[in-house]
Amino acid sequence: LLVYLELVTLCVVFTVFTGSSAVTPVFVQKGKDVTLDVMTDGFHEDDIVLWRFNINSILVRYIPGKEPVVSDVYTGRVEFPQKKYSVTLKNLQESDSGVYTAQLIGSAEVQIVAEHKVTVQVSPVKLTVDSVSSSSDSCNLTVTCSTQDSDITSRVTCDTTTCHQEGGERSKVTTSGASLRLYLVNSTINCNHSNQVSWTNDTNEIGQVCPQLTGKNQKQNNKLTAMLSGINQTSSVSN
């Protein structure tokens, strides 16, 4: 039986599979677990089931009359729920994204009985200030909102009281199908990355790199203080 299984393992990539299940999209947050199920209708007791990752890598072997065999690379990361032939893969990372296929090896044919396309999301975002140019009453910034597979760059212009993002909010869909946004709220630059399972965000206060924004406010406060001081002095003289 084991010799037969190894021969099937070597040749199965080149086999014309009969029967095919629809690919099920699965989105999983990084560090979480996922359970991959198989519809077991029509299985026989002497059938062999292989779970594969991206076809050429074997995850688990189900051999009749034996405990499931986990490949060395997945040792400690696979659990077996009560449902027969299902597997739970733990602590998923970006490298675990791909297609997981369950193959039923019968006496006469090899069938694909389950196929899950797993996408592990979401990666962190980083907001960086690429360049700053300023004068006494204005400040121009170039900022970038980036993830591991995509980025957006935008230009922000400020005077002593307000800021403006050239072209308004910027957004795009990343190669992994997530959404990346770069936008301005008052004097705060926001960068966020979201998808079907999670959301991450990074921000930057423009006043930290453009002192013109706080300088005008400080002058106004000083002027107000001086006015109040003058009023108090006048009041004291009158009394």
MOPE-V609101 format. One line per field, one symbol per residue. ss: DSSP state (@ for helix, = for strand, . for the rest). phi: phi as a letter, one per 20 degrees, with the letter a starting at -180 (. if undefined). burial: + if it has 16 or more other C-alpha atoms within 10 Angstrom, else -. A space follows every 10 residues. Layout:
ss = ???
phi = ???
burial = ???
This chain:
ss = .@@@@@@@@@ @@@@...... ..=======. ...===.... .......=== ===...==== ==......== .@@@...==. ......===. ...@@@.=== =====....= ========== =....===== ====....== ======.... ========.. ..===....= ===.....== =====..=== ====....== =====@@@.. .@@@@@@@@@ @@@@@@@@@@ @@@@@@@@.
phi = .fffffffgf effefefdmb effdfcdcfg nedbdddcfe fnfdfefdcd ecdlmedeeb dddgmcfgde fgfdgnddcc ffffmecddd lfcgfefqdd cddedefcbd cedabceece cdefdcdcef bccbcfcbbc cdccdccfca bcdbdcdcdf ccccefnmgd baeffenedd ccbdcldded ccccbfcbbc bbcbefgfdc fgfeffffff ffffffffff fffffffff
burial = ----+----- -+-------- -----+++++ --++-+++-- -------+++ +++-+--+++ +++------+ -------+-- ----+++-++ -+++-+++++ +++++----+ ++++++++++ +++-+++++- ---+---+++ +++++++--+ ++++++++++ --+++----+ +--+---+++ ++++--+-++ +++++---+- ++++-+--++ +++-+----- ---------- ---------
